[in-house]
Amino acid sequence: MADAVELEVGGRTVRVTNPDRTYFDELGLTKLDLVEYYLSVGDGIVNALRERPCMLHRFPKGLSGEKVHQKRLPKGAPDWVETVELWFPRFGRTADELCVTELAEVIWAVQMSTVEFHPWNSRRADVEKPDEWRIDLDPGDECSWQTVVRSAEVTREVLDELGAVGWPKTSGGHGMHVYVRIAPDHGFTTVRRAALAFAKEVERRLPEQVTTTWWRKDRDPAKLFVDYNQNSRDHTIASAYSVRGNQRGTVSAPLTWDEVPDAEPDDFTILTMPARYAELGDLHAGIDAEVFDITPLLEWADRDGLPEAKPGPEIPDP
C-alpha cells in the first residue's frame, strides 16, 4: 500500500495519505479513486459549496467503518483552508466550519476522509440569511419512484407559475431535490415558512401522493413528503456532485428538466459521473443568475394562515 501521493490542485499541493485504502468495498474503489472523482467535477462541486458553511460526513476507515458528522474543521488544516465561524445556541458555543472557495479545499477534505459534503443554504457574508431555497422531495418507505418524478413535475409547474427557476438534482438516495436561488433578504424561519406554503400547494395538487405531515410516524409511507424543514437553520443536505456514503457510490447529480422523467438514481455514480460531467459540464452553473423574490410565497402563507414553523432540532455537535 502506498504511503501517500502529492497532487497539485490549483497551485496548491495536497498530500493524500493511504491512497490505496478501500472506501467502497463492493465497487473496489479507493480513497484515491474518490479524490479523482472530485477532481473530475471540480468546477461543479466548488460552485455548489462556494462560500457556504459546510458539514462533512467523514468515514475514517472507509464506508465499512464509523461515520462521523463533522461540523468543526478537522485539525491539521493548512493555513489556506478557509472557514466561517458559526454560533450554535443549543450548545452555547461557536464552531469554525469549512468554507470552500477553491478545489484544493475540497480535495483536502477528502484527504481527511470526507465522502459527503453538506453545505448550509446561506453564505459566509451573512450566514443568517439564506440565498438558497431547497425543495426536498423525500419519498416514504413504500413510495414509488414514479411518485417522486410526478412530484418533481408538479413542483416545476408551480415554480413556472411563480416565475421561479428550479434546478433539479437527484438526492443520491431515493428522492430528488430542487434548488431555487433567492435574494438573501430573510431569516431562516421566514424562508422555511415560504417553503411550507409551497409544499402545501404541491400537496393540494397531488393529495393522494404528497404529504406535508411533520412527524414520520403520522405519514402514509406510500406518500412523498415535501420536506420544507430542510430550510431550517443548520439543516443540511448533500450538495450537487456530492458522493453519498453508500456502497453503490451514488452521487447527488444535477439534471436537466427534460431528464427528470427518465432519470434513475442509480444511473449517477462515482463511476458514471466523470464522463457525464466531461460531456455536459455543470448543469447548475447558471443558478446565481436566476434570483427569485419569495414575497408571493409569503402571501400564500398569509392566505393559508400558516404560522411560522418551529425550528427543528440542531444536529449534535461532535
C-alpha positions as YAML, in Angstrom:
chain: A
units: angstrom
residues:
- id: 1
  name: MET
  ca: [0.00, 0.00, 0.00]
- id: 2
  name: ALA
  ca: [1.37, 3.42, -0.96]
- id: 3
  name: ASP
  ca: [2.06, 5.73, 1.98]
- id: 4
  name: ALA
  ca: [0.99, 8.94, 0.22]
- id: 5
  name: VAL
  ca: [0.74, 10.79, -3.06]
- id: 6
  name: GLU
  ca: [1.08, 14.52, -3.64]
- id: 7
  name: LEU
  ca: [-1.30, 16.27, -6.01]
- id: 8
  name: GLU
  ca: [-1.13, 19.77, -7.47]
- id: 9
  name: VAL
  ca: [-4.59, 21.31, -7.29]
- id: 10
  name: GLY
  ca: [-4.98, 24.88, -8.48]
- id: 11
  name: GLY
  ca: [-1.48, 25.82, -7.39]
- id: 12
  name: ARG
  ca: [-1.80, 24.06, -4.01]
- id: 13
  name: THR
  ca: [-0.06, 20.85, -3.03]
- id: 14
  name: VAL
  ca: [-2.41, 18.37, -1.34]
- id: 15
  name: ARG
  ca: [-0.86, 15.29, 0.24]
- id: 16
  name: VAL
  ca: [-3.18, 12.27, 0.17]
- id: 17
  name: THR
  ca: [-2.25, 9.63, 2.70]
- id: 18
  name: ASN
  ca: [-3.34, 5.98, 2.45]
- id: 19
  name: PRO
  ca: [-4.46, 6.46, -1.18]
- id: 20
  name: ASP
  ca: [-4.98, 2.71, -1.63]
- id: 21
  name: ARG
  ca: [-7.35, 2.35, 1.34]
- id: 22
  name: THR
  ca: [-10.58, 0.78, 0.13]
- id: 23
  name: TYR
  ca: [-13.58, 3.05, 0.65]
- id: 24
  name: PHE
  ca: [-16.26, 1.40, -1.47]
- id: 25
  name: ASP
  ca: [-15.81, -2.33, -0.83]
- id: 26
  name: GLU
  ca: [-18.45, -3.54, -3.29]
- id: 27
  name: LEU
  ca: [-17.01, -1.42, -6.11]
- id: 28
  name: GLY
  ca: [-13.38, -1.93, -5.14]
- id: 29
  name: LEU
  ca: [-12.80, 1.83, -5.12]
- id: 30
  name: THR
  ca: [-10.16, 3.54, -3.01]
- id: 31
  name: LYS
  ca: [-9.59, 6.85, -1.34]
- id: 32
  name: LEU
  ca: [-7.59, 7.97, -4.38]
- id: 33
  name: ASP
  ca: [-10.49, 6.99, -6.64]
- id: 34
  name: LEU
  ca: [-12.71, 9.28, -4.55]
- id: 35
  name: VAL
  ca: [-10.17, 12.10, -4.88]
- id: 36
  name: GLU
  ca: [-10.05, 11.63, -8.64]
- id: 37
  name: TYR
  ca: [-13.84, 11.73, -8.83]
- id: 38
  name: TYR
  ca: [-13.97, 15.11, -7.08]
- id: 39
  name: LEU
  ca: [-11.20, 16.41, -9.34]
- id: 40
  name: SER
  ca: [-13.28, 15.37, -12.36]
- id: 41
  name: VAL
  ca: [-16.26, 17.50, -11.25]
- id: 42
  name: GLY
  ca: [-14.14, 20.26, -9.77]
- id: 43
  name: ASP
  ca: [-15.93, 23.38, -11.02]
- id: 44
  name: GLY
  ca: [-19.30, 21.86, -10.16]
- id: 45
  name: ILE
  ca: [-18.54, 20.87, -6.58]
- id: 46
  name: VAL
  ca: [-16.89, 24.23, -5.88]
- id: 47
  name: ASN
  ca: [-19.90, 26.06, -7.34]
- id: 48
  name: ALA
  ca: [-22.21, 24.03, -5.09]
- id: 49
  name: LEU
  ca: [-20.14, 24.72, -1.94]
- id: 50
  name: ARG
  ca: [-18.70, 28.16, -2.59]
- id: 51
  name: GLU
  ca: [-18.68, 30.43, 0.48]
- id: 52
  name: ARG
  ca: [-21.09, 28.16, 2.37]
- id: 53
  name: PRO
  ca: [-20.52, 26.72, 5.84]
- id: 54
  name: CYS
  ca: [-20.11, 23.01, 5.20]
- id: 55
  name: MET
  ca: [-20.60, 20.00, 7.43]
- id: 56
  name: LEU
  ca: [-18.52, 16.98, 6.47]
- id: 57
  name: HIS
  ca: [-19.61, 13.35, 6.57]
- id: 58
  name: ARG
  ca: [-16.34, 11.53, 7.19]
- id: 59
  name: PHE
  ca: [-15.53, 7.82, 7.05]
- id: 60
  name: PRO
  ca: [-12.02, 7.48, 8.54]
- id: 61
  name: LYS
  ca: [-11.91, 3.73, 7.91]
- id: 62
  name: GLY
  ca: [-13.94, 3.73, 4.69]
- id: 63
  name: LEU
  ca: [-17.65, 3.08, 4.33]
- id: 64
  name: SER
  ca: [-17.43, -0.16, 6.31]
- id: 65
  name: GLY
  ca: [-16.31, 1.85, 9.35]
- id: 66
  name: GLU
  ca: [-17.81, 4.53, 11.54]
- id: 67
  name: LYS
  ca: [-19.43, 7.63, 10.05]
- id: 68
  name: VAL
  ca: [-18.54, 10.97, 11.63]
- id: 69
  name: HIS
  ca: [-20.68, 14.12, 11.26]
- id: 70
  name: GLN
  ca: [-18.03, 16.82, 11.45]
- id: 71
  name: LYS
  ca: [-19.02, 20.42, 11.99]
- id: 72
  name: ARG
  ca: [-15.70, 21.73, 13.22]
- id: 73
  name: LEU
  ca: [-12.83, 21.87, 10.77]
- id: 74
  name: PRO
  ca: [-10.65, 18.79, 11.33]
- id: 75
  name: LYS
  ca: [-7.33, 19.53, 13.00]
- id: 76
  name: GLY
  ca: [-4.20, 19.90, 10.94]
- id: 77
  name: ALA
  ca: [-5.67, 22.00, 8.15]
- id: 78
  name: PRO
  ca: [-3.23, 24.02, 6.03]
- id: 79
  name: ASP
  ca: [-3.40, 27.78, 6.55]
- id: 80
  name: TRP
  ca: [-5.02, 28.23, 3.13]
- id: 81
  name: VAL
  ca: [-8.13, 26.24, 4.08]
- id: 82
  name: GLU
  ca: [-10.84, 28.80, 4.80]
- id: 83
  name: THR
  ca: [-13.53, 28.66, 7.48]
- id: 84
  name: VAL
  ca: [-16.53, 30.55, 8.79]
- id: 85
  name: GLU
  ca: [-17.45, 30.89, 12.45]
- id: 86
  name: LEU
  ca: [-20.95, 29.74, 13.37]
- id: 87
  name: TRP
  ca: [-22.91, 30.16, 16.60]
- id: 88
  name: PHE
  ca: [-24.88, 27.16, 17.93]
- id: 89
  name: PRO
  ca: [-27.36, 28.43, 20.55]
- id: 90
  name: ARG
  ca: [-28.31, 24.92, 21.66]
- id: 91
  name: PHE
  ca: [-24.77, 24.27, 22.79]
- id: 92
  name: GLY
  ca: [-23.80, 27.81, 23.74]
- id: 93
  name: ARG
  ca: [-20.66, 27.74, 21.63]
- id: 94
  name: THR
  ca: [-19.17, 28.51, 18.27]
- id: 95
  name: ALA
  ca: [-17.55, 26.30, 15.65]
- id: 96
  name: ASP
  ca: [-15.32, 27.04, 12.69]
- id: 97
  name: GLU
  ca: [-16.70, 25.14, 9.69]
- id: 98
  name: LEU
  ca: [-15.07, 24.55, 6.34]
- id: 99
  name: CYS
  ca: [-15.96, 27.28, 3.84]
- id: 100
  name: VAL
  ca: [-14.91, 26.20, 0.35]
- id: 101
  name: THR
  ca: [-13.54, 28.82, -2.03]
- id: 102
  name: GLU
  ca: [-11.34, 26.60, -4.24]
- id: 103
  name: LEU
  ca: [-10.99, 22.98, -5.31]
- id: 104
  name: ALA
  ca: [-7.91, 22.28, -3.22]
- id: 105
  name: GLU
  ca: [-10.03, 22.69, -0.07]
- id: 106
  name: VAL
  ca: [-12.42, 20.01, -1.33]
- id: 107
  name: ILE
  ca: [-9.55, 17.63, -2.04]
- id: 108
  name: TRP
  ca: [-8.01, 18.33, 1.37]
- id: 109
  name: ALA
  ca: [-11.36, 17.45, 2.98]
- id: 110
  name: VAL
  ca: [-11.40, 14.16, 1.04]
- id: 111
  name: GLN
  ca: [-7.87, 13.54, 2.29]
- id: 112
  name: MET
  ca: [-9.39, 13.91, 5.77]
- id: 113
  name: SER
  ca: [-11.78, 11.02, 4.86]
- id: 114
  name: THR
  ca: [-14.75, 13.15, 3.79]
- id: 115
  name: VAL
  ca: [-17.15, 11.37, 1.43]
- id: 116
  name: GLU
  ca: [-20.22, 13.64, 1.63]
- id: 117
  name: PHE
  ca: [-20.39, 17.45, 1.63]
- id: 118
  name: HIS
  ca: [-23.41, 19.06, 3.33]
- id: 119
  name: PRO
  ca: [-23.43, 22.85, 2.93]
- id: 120
  name: TRP
  ca: [-25.73, 25.40, 4.54]
- id: 121
  name: ASN
  ca: [-28.21, 27.24, 2.34]
- id: 122
  name: SER
  ca: [-26.61, 30.57, 3.32]
- id: 123
  name: ARG
  ca: [-23.20, 32.03, 2.61]
- id: 124
  name: ARG
  ca: [-20.36, 33.39, 4.69]
- id: 125
  name: ALA
  ca: [-21.25, 37.06, 4.00]
- id: 126
  name: ASP
  ca: [-24.39, 36.64, 6.16]
- id: 127
  name: VAL
  ca: [-24.88, 33.13, 7.46]
- id: 128
  name: GLU
  ca: [-28.26, 34.03, 8.97]
- id: 129
  name: LYS
  ca: [-29.83, 34.99, 5.59]
- id: 130
  name: PRO
  ca: [-30.35, 32.03, 3.21]
- id: 131
  name: ASP
  ca: [-29.86, 32.60, -0.50]
- id: 132
  name: GLU
  ca: [-30.98, 29.10, -1.49]
- id: 133
  name: TRP
  ca: [-34.48, 27.69, -1.11]
- id: 134
  name: ARG
  ca: [-34.34, 23.91, -1.08]
- id: 135
  name: ILE
  ca: [-37.26, 21.71, -2.12]
- id: 136
  name: ASP
  ca: [-36.60, 18.20, -0.82]
- id: 137
  name: LEU
  ca: [-38.86, 15.54, -2.36]
- id: 138
  name: ASP
  ca: [-38.48, 12.79, 0.22]
- id: 139
  name: PRO
  ca: [-40.33, 9.53, -0.56]
- id: 140
  name: GLY
  ca: [-41.76, 7.33, 2.16]
- id: 141
  name: ASP
  ca: [-40.61, 3.75, 2.52]
- id: 142
  name: GLU
  ca: [-43.39, 2.48, 0.24]
- id: 143
  name: CYS
  ca: [-43.41, 5.43, -2.17]
- id: 144
  name: SER
  ca: [-42.61, 4.68, -5.80]
- id: 145
  name: TRP
  ca: [-40.01, 6.44, -7.92]
- id: 146
  name: GLN
  ca: [-42.85, 7.33, -10.30]
- id: 147
  name: THR
  ca: [-44.37, 9.39, -7.48]
- id: 148
  name: VAL
  ca: [-41.05, 11.18, -6.99]
- id: 149
  name: VAL
  ca: [-40.95, 12.03, -10.70]
- id: 150
  name: ARG
  ca: [-44.58, 13.18, -10.75]
- id: 151
  name: SER
  ca: [-43.99, 15.35, -7.68]
- id: 152
  name: ALA
  ca: [-40.97, 16.91, -9.39]
- id: 153
  name: GLU
  ca: [-43.06, 17.67, -12.46]
- id: 154
  name: VAL
  ca: [-45.74, 19.38, -10.35]
- id: 155
  name: THR
  ca: [-43.01, 21.23, -8.47]
- id: 156
  name: ARG
  ca: [-41.82, 22.62, -11.78]
- id: 157
  name: GLU
  ca: [-45.37, 23.59, -12.78]
- id: 158
  name: VAL
  ca: [-45.82, 25.62, -9.60]
- id: 159
  name: LEU
  ca: [-42.39, 27.21, -9.92]
- id: 160
  name: ASP
  ca: [-43.18, 28.20, -13.50]
- id: 161
  name: GLU
  ca: [-46.40, 29.85, -12.37]
- id: 162
  name: LEU
  ca: [-44.44, 31.79, -9.76]
- id: 163
  name: GLY
  ca: [-41.80, 32.84, -12.28]
- id: 164
  name: ALA
  ca: [-39.10, 30.95, -10.36]
- id: 165
  name: VAL
  ca: [-36.37, 28.84, -11.95]
- id: 166
  name: GLY
  ca: [-35.81, 25.46, -10.31]
- id: 167
  name: TRP
  ca: [-32.60, 23.47, -10.59]
- id: 168
  name: PRO
  ca: [-33.27, 19.74, -10.11]
- id: 169
  name: LYS
  ca: [-30.89, 17.02, -8.97]
- id: 170
  name: THR
  ca: [-31.11, 13.50, -7.68]
- id: 171
  name: SER
  ca: [-30.57, 13.23, -3.94]
- id: 172
  name: GLY
  ca: [-28.18, 10.34, -4.39]
- id: 173
  name: GLY
  ca: [-30.65, 8.33, -2.35]
- id: 174
  name: HIS
  ca: [-34.31, 7.65, -3.13]
- id: 175
  name: GLY
  ca: [-35.55, 11.20, -3.65]
- id: 176
  name: MET
  ca: [-34.98, 14.37, -5.59]
- id: 177
  name: HIS
  ca: [-34.03, 17.94, -4.75]
- id: 178
  name: VAL
  ca: [-34.91, 21.18, -6.50]
- id: 179
  name: TYR
  ca: [-32.96, 24.33, -5.63]
- id: 180
  name: VAL
  ca: [-34.08, 27.91, -6.21]
- id: 181
  name: ARG
  ca: [-31.76, 30.86, -5.80]
- id: 182
  name: ILE
  ca: [-33.36, 33.58, -3.67]
- id: 183
  name: ALA
  ca: [-32.36, 37.04, -2.51]
- id: 184
  name: PRO
  ca: [-30.74, 36.88, 0.96]
- id: 185
  name: ASP
  ca: [-33.33, 39.22, 2.46]
- id: 186
  name: HIS
  ca: [-34.95, 36.95, 5.07]
- id: 187
  name: GLY
  ca: [-34.01, 34.78, 8.02]
- id: 188
  name: PHE
  ca: [-34.38, 31.02, 8.21]
- id: 189
  name: THR
  ca: [-37.82, 30.97, 9.84]
- id: 190
  name: THR
  ca: [-39.26, 33.20, 7.11]
- id: 191
  name: VAL
  ca: [-37.72, 31.16, 4.30]
- id: 192
  name: ARG
  ca: [-38.97, 27.99, 5.95]
- id: 193
  name: ARG
  ca: [-42.48, 29.43, 6.17]
- id: 194
  name: ALA
  ca: [-42.33, 30.26, 2.45]
- id: 195
  name: ALA
  ca: [-41.15, 26.73, 1.74]
- id: 196
  name: LEU
  ca: [-44.09, 25.34, 3.74]
- id: 197
  name: ALA
  ca: [-46.54, 27.44, 1.70]
- id: 198
  name: PHE
  ca: [-45.05, 26.00, -1.48]
- id: 199
  name: ALA
  ca: [-45.16, 22.45, -0.10]
- id: 200
  name: LYS
  ca: [-48.85, 22.90, 0.76]
- id: 201
  name: GLU
  ca: [-49.57, 23.94, -2.82]
- id: 202
  name: VAL
  ca: [-47.87, 20.82, -4.20]
- id: 203
  name: GLU
  ca: [-49.84, 18.75, -1.69]
- id: 204
  name: ARG
  ca: [-53.10, 20.36, -2.84]
- id: 205
  name: ARG
  ca: [-52.37, 19.38, -6.43]
- id: 206
  name: LEU
  ca: [-51.32, 15.80, -5.58]
- id: 207
  name: PRO
  ca: [-53.32, 14.98, -2.43]
- id: 208
  name: GLU
  ca: [-53.18, 11.21, -2.97]
- id: 209
  name: GLN
  ca: [-49.42, 11.16, -3.45]
- id: 210
  name: VAL
  ca: [-47.92, 14.03, -1.41]
- id: 211
  name: THR
  ca: [-47.94, 14.98, 2.26]
- id: 212
  name: THR
  ca: [-46.63, 17.82, 4.41]
- id: 213
  name: THR
  ca: [-47.23, 15.95, 7.69]
- id: 214
  name: TRP
  ca: [-44.32, 16.73, 10.01]
- id: 215
  name: TRP
  ca: [-43.96, 13.51, 12.04]
- id: 216
  name: ARG
  ca: [-42.80, 10.44, 10.12]
- id: 217
  name: LYS
  ca: [-44.94, 8.16, 12.32]
- id: 218
  name: ASP
  ca: [-48.06, 10.04, 11.17]
- id: 219
  name: ARG
  ca: [-47.26, 9.88, 7.45]
- id: 220
  name: ASP
  ca: [-48.60, 7.41, 4.92]
- id: 221
  name: PRO
  ca: [-45.42, 5.51, 3.87]
- id: 222
  name: ALA
  ca: [-46.70, 5.37, 0.29]
- id: 223
  name: LYS
  ca: [-46.67, 9.17, 0.05]
- id: 224
  name: LEU
  ca: [-43.90, 11.63, -0.67]
- id: 225
  name: PHE
  ca: [-43.03, 14.23, 1.97]
- id: 226
  name: VAL
  ca: [-42.18, 17.69, 0.64]
- id: 227
  name: ASP
  ca: [-39.61, 18.43, 3.34]
- id: 228
  name: TYR
  ca: [-39.76, 22.17, 3.90]
- id: 229
  name: ASN
  ca: [-37.83, 21.59, 7.13]
- id: 230
  name: GLN
  ca: [-34.59, 21.42, 5.14]
- id: 231
  name: ASN
  ca: [-34.72, 25.21, 5.07]
- id: 232
  name: SER
  ca: [-34.26, 25.42, 8.83]
- id: 233
  name: ARG
  ca: [-31.09, 26.84, 10.33]
- id: 234
  name: ASP
  ca: [-28.29, 24.26, 10.45]
- id: 235
  name: HIS
  ca: [-30.23, 21.69, 8.43]
- id: 236
  name: THR
  ca: [-28.20, 20.46, 5.51]
- id: 237
  name: ILE
  ca: [-28.50, 18.03, 2.62]
- id: 238
  name: ALA
  ca: [-25.88, 16.63, 0.28]
- id: 239
  name: SER
  ca: [-24.68, 19.16, -2.26]
- id: 240
  name: ALA
  ca: [-24.78, 18.82, -6.01]
- id: 241
  name: TYR
  ca: [-21.99, 16.46, -7.09]
- id: 242
  name: SER
  ca: [-21.54, 15.09, -3.57]
- id: 243
  name: VAL
  ca: [-20.94, 11.35, -3.42]
- id: 244
  name: ARG
  ca: [-23.22, 9.59, -0.95]
- id: 245
  name: GLY
  ca: [-21.96, 7.24, 1.72]
- id: 246
  name: ASN
  ca: [-23.32, 4.00, 0.29]
- id: 247
  name: GLN
  ca: [-21.67, 1.04, -1.37]
- id: 248
  name: ARG
  ca: [-23.28, 1.88, -4.74]
- id: 249
  name: GLY
  ca: [-21.28, 5.09, -4.86]
- id: 250
  name: THR
  ca: [-24.28, 7.16, -5.92]
- id: 251
  name: VAL
  ca: [-23.95, 10.89, -6.49]
- id: 252
  name: SER
  ca: [-26.37, 13.77, -5.99]
- id: 253
  name: ALA
  ca: [-26.49, 14.57, -9.70]
- id: 254
  name: PRO
  ca: [-27.78, 17.74, -11.35]
- id: 255
  name: LEU
  ca: [-30.32, 17.07, -14.09]
- id: 256
  name: THR
  ca: [-32.00, 18.97, -16.86]
- id: 257
  name: TRP
  ca: [-35.78, 19.10, -16.54]
- id: 258
  name: ASP
  ca: [-36.03, 17.03, -19.71]
- id: 259
  name: GLU
  ca: [-34.09, 14.26, -17.99]
- id: 260
  name: VAL
  ca: [-36.31, 14.10, -14.91]
- id: 261
  name: PRO
  ca: [-39.00, 11.73, -16.30]
- id: 262
  name: ASP
  ca: [-36.47, 9.04, -17.24]
- id: 263
  name: ALA
  ca: [-33.83, 9.58, -14.55]
- id: 264
  name: GLU
  ca: [-32.94, 6.60, -12.34]
- id: 265
  name: PRO
  ca: [-30.95, 7.41, -9.16]
- id: 266
  name: ASP
  ca: [-28.52, 4.51, -9.53]
- id: 267
  name: ASP
  ca: [-27.52, 5.71, -13.01]
- id: 268
  name: PHE
  ca: [-25.50, 8.52, -11.44]
- id: 269
  name: THR
  ca: [-22.47, 7.18, -9.59]
- id: 270
  name: ILE
  ca: [-18.82, 7.85, -8.89]
- id: 271
  name: LEU
  ca: [-18.13, 5.68, -11.96]
- id: 272
  name: THR
  ca: [-20.55, 7.28, -14.43]
- id: 273
  name: MET
  ca: [-20.46, 10.96, -13.42]
- id: 274
  name: PRO
  ca: [-16.95, 11.88, -14.66]
- id: 275
  name: ALA
  ca: [-17.83, 11.12, -18.29]
- id: 276
  name: ARG
  ca: [-21.22, 12.81, -17.91]
- id: 277
  name: TYR
  ca: [-19.57, 15.91, -16.46]
- id: 278
  name: ALA
  ca: [-16.96, 15.97, -19.21]
- id: 279
  name: GLU
  ca: [-19.78, 15.98, -21.75]
- id: 280
  name: LEU
  ca: [-22.32, 18.30, -20.10]
- id: 281
  name: GLY
  ca: [-20.35, 20.41, -17.64]
- id: 282
  name: ASP
  ca: [-22.00, 21.89, -14.57]
- id: 283
  name: LEU
  ca: [-25.76, 21.86, -15.16]
- id: 284
  name: HIS
  ca: [-26.21, 24.21, -12.17]
- id: 285
  name: ALA
  ca: [-23.66, 26.75, -13.41]
- id: 286
  name: GLY
  ca: [-26.33, 29.38, -14.12]
- id: 287
  name: ILE
  ca: [-28.15, 29.23, -10.80]
- id: 288
  name: ASP
  ca: [-26.78, 32.51, -9.42]
- id: 289
  name: ALA
  ca: [-28.24, 34.43, -12.36]
- id: 290
  name: GLU
  ca: [-31.84, 33.38, -11.61]
- id: 291
  name: VAL
  ca: [-32.80, 35.03, -8.32]
- id: 292
  name: PHE
  ca: [-36.39, 34.71, -7.06]
- id: 293
  name: ASP
  ca: [-38.21, 37.02, -4.64]
- id: 294
  name: ILE
  ca: [-40.15, 34.85, -2.15]
- id: 295
  name: THR
  ca: [-42.80, 37.54, -1.48]
- id: 296
  name: PRO
  ca: [-45.55, 35.62, -3.38]
- id: 297
  name: LEU
  ca: [-44.91, 32.56, -1.19]
- id: 298
  name: LEU
  ca: [-45.20, 34.66, 1.96]
- id: 299
  name: GLU
  ca: [-48.52, 35.98, 0.62]
- id: 300
  name: TRP
  ca: [-49.63, 32.36, 0.17]
- id: 301
  name: ALA
  ca: [-48.58, 31.65, 3.75]
- id: 302
  name: ASP
  ca: [-50.66, 34.60, 5.00]
- id: 303
  name: ARG
  ca: [-53.60, 33.49, 2.84]
- id: 304
  name: ASP
  ca: [-53.43, 29.98, 4.28]
- id: 305
  name: GLY
  ca: [-52.92, 31.16, 7.85]
- id: 306
  name: LEU
  ca: [-49.62, 29.35, 8.21]
- id: 307
  name: PRO
  ca: [-47.76, 30.14, 11.41]
- id: 308
  name: GLU
  ca: [-44.01, 30.46, 11.47]
- id: 309
  name: ALA
  ca: [-42.80, 26.88, 11.67]
- id: 310
  name: LYS
  ca: [-41.00, 25.91, 14.83]
- id: 311
  name: PRO
  ca: [-37.31, 25.25, 14.23]
- id: 312
  name: GLY
  ca: [-36.26, 21.62, 14.23]
- id: 313
  name: PRO
  ca: [-33.51, 20.21, 16.44]
- id: 314
  name: GLU
  ca: [-29.96, 21.04, 15.52]
- id: 315
  name: ILE
  ca: [-27.62, 18.22, 14.60]
- id: 316
  name: PRO
  ca: [-25.47, 17.29, 17.60]
- id: 317
  name: ASP
  ca: [-22.03, 18.89, 17.71]
- id: 318
  name: PRO
  ca: [-19.42, 16.09, 17.68]
...
